[in-house]
């Protein structure tokens, strides 16, 4: 009798795990991949615009773009971009230029109706890394608020 209860609990947990994977995890990852394609288009256009405007930032090479859900949790729409750059500008000036250019982009690309913001930016040996958050849900808005609190400290 006890053995049957234990087997029943194990089977129920297994079924729950499978259903959760197929009905929650997979659709969310698919949505993030689609959303990432749109955000990538915005960021690539932003970089292209900055290159043509001669903003003293030379983007030599695109390195990568990554979804940061595994780092920040489920539902947080944050994407990390890495570019090899050459610039004599300070990091704060680079971030200011990126934020200004990004603020203009969503109005030009119709798929993005949410606010896109740069939440983090750093430069290490000419490797510029910045995070772009798509504030389309509560989880991402909470993430942005938390990052702003950390930045204020």
C-alpha positions, 0 to 999 in steps of 0.5 A: 500500500505504501509502495503504491502511494510512493509510486503514485506520487512519483508518477504524478510529479513526473506528469507535472514536470512534463506538462510544465515543460511543454505548456510553460517552459517551451512556449516561454522560450519560443516567445523569448526567441521571437522577441529576441529577433525583434530586439536584435533588429532594433539593436543592430539598427541602433549600431548602424545608425551610430556608425553612420552618425560618426559618434566616436564609437567604432563598432568593429565586430558584433560578438554575441547576443544572449537571452539572460532569463537563466540569470534573472529568472523566468519572464524577465526580458533582458538581452545581453549584447557584446561588441568589439569597439574602438573609442576614446570616450568614457563609459558613461558617455558611451552609455549616454549615446547608446541610451539616446539612440535606443530611445529613438529606435522602437518608434521606427520598428513597428513590432516593438511597442514596449519601452526598451532601456539599457540596464547595464553597460560595461567596457573591458579591453575594448569589449563593450557589453550592454544589457537591453531590457524590454519592459513588457511585463511585470517581471521585467519592470521589477528587474529594472527597478531592482537594477536602478536601486543597485545603481543608486548605491 
